[in-house]
Amino acid sequence: MDSLSNRRDVVKKETEQLFFLHICPLFCPYMIQIGEKIVSRDLFENHFICHLEKCEGNCCIFGDSGAPLEDNEAESLSRDLEKILPYMRAEGKRAVREQGAWVIDNDGDKVTPLVGREECAFVVFEDTTARCSIEQAYDEGSVSFRKPVSCHLYPIRVGKLKQGIALNYHQWSICEPARILGKKEGVPVFRFLKDPITRVYGEEFYKELEIVYKELIEKK
């Protein structure tokens, strides 16, 4: 594995370069309103399929802080930590014992702790590929919490508006293999994320996304 510190510096500036449009979508054709959600056209017009063989799960390694957590997710991690520990590596176990199942980052948000200043404490490695010990515990039926929504929805980033939320597409250089594979296979971002979108927002919302996609394609 390359030096994580050196590689981290290369991508650090990209991690939070998201600007949410807090304006009425009627005046912004680039955003589409579905109920109380404002959705970027990027989710329909760009392509994405995670390519772990190429990226090696680097989204779990790089960044200014750990994975963002909702309040209920932080509670789930605290409650289920002892059940997740057997799936973790020694460095991660040490990090959560010293810091706890979650921490508060510099922005005042709840996030997963890090090992040093690098990867998420819940990362485990298969050869050089990063995977999630929380999800492994879930897959084996040890816990009911699958993984943080912020991880499951990626590359969607969710912005909270005064009324509703904004779903934006985050482009990161380490995900270039995913964009290449997604374009090759013709899979738009939202379809790749059908499972997490349905998990978080329900089947009806996903069906609305399919309707919007068909309308956009027909207009081209």
Secondary structure as GFF3:
##gff-version 3
##sequence-region A 1 220
A	DSSP	alpha_helix	4	11	.	.	.	ID=ss1
A	DSSP	three_ten_helix	12	14	.	.	.	ID=ss2
A	DSSP	three_ten_helix	25	27	.	.	.	ID=ss3
A	DSSP	beta_strand	31	34	.	.	.	ID=ss4
A	DSSP	beta_strand	37	40	.	.	.	ID=ss5
A	DSSP	alpha_helix	42	45	.	.	.	ID=ss6
A	DSSP	alpha_helix	52	55	.	.	.	ID=ss7
A	DSSP	three_ten_helix	58	60	.	.	.	ID=ss8
A	DSSP	alpha_helix	71	84	.	.	.	ID=ss9
A	DSSP	three_ten_helix	85	87	.	.	.	ID=ss10
A	DSSP	alpha_helix	90	99	.	.	.	ID=ss11
A	DSSP	beta_strand	103	104	.	.	.	ID=ss12
A	DSSP	beta_strand	110	111	.	.	.	ID=ss13
A	DSSP	beta_strand	123	126	.	.	.	ID=ss14
A	DSSP	beta_strand	129	132	.	.	.	ID=ss15
A	DSSP	alpha_helix	133	139	.	.	.	ID=ss16
A	DSSP	alpha_helix	149	152	.	.	.	ID=ss17
A	DSSP	beta_strand	156	160	.	.	.	ID=ss18
A	DSSP	beta_strand	165	169	.	.	.	ID=ss19
A	DSSP	three_ten_helix	173	175	.	.	.	ID=ss20
A	DSSP	alpha_helix	176	185	.	.	.	ID=ss21
A	DSSP	alpha_helix	189	192	.	.	.	ID=ss22
A	DSSP	alpha_helix	194	201	.	.	.	ID=ss23
A	DSSP	alpha_helix	203	219	.	.	.	ID=ss24
###
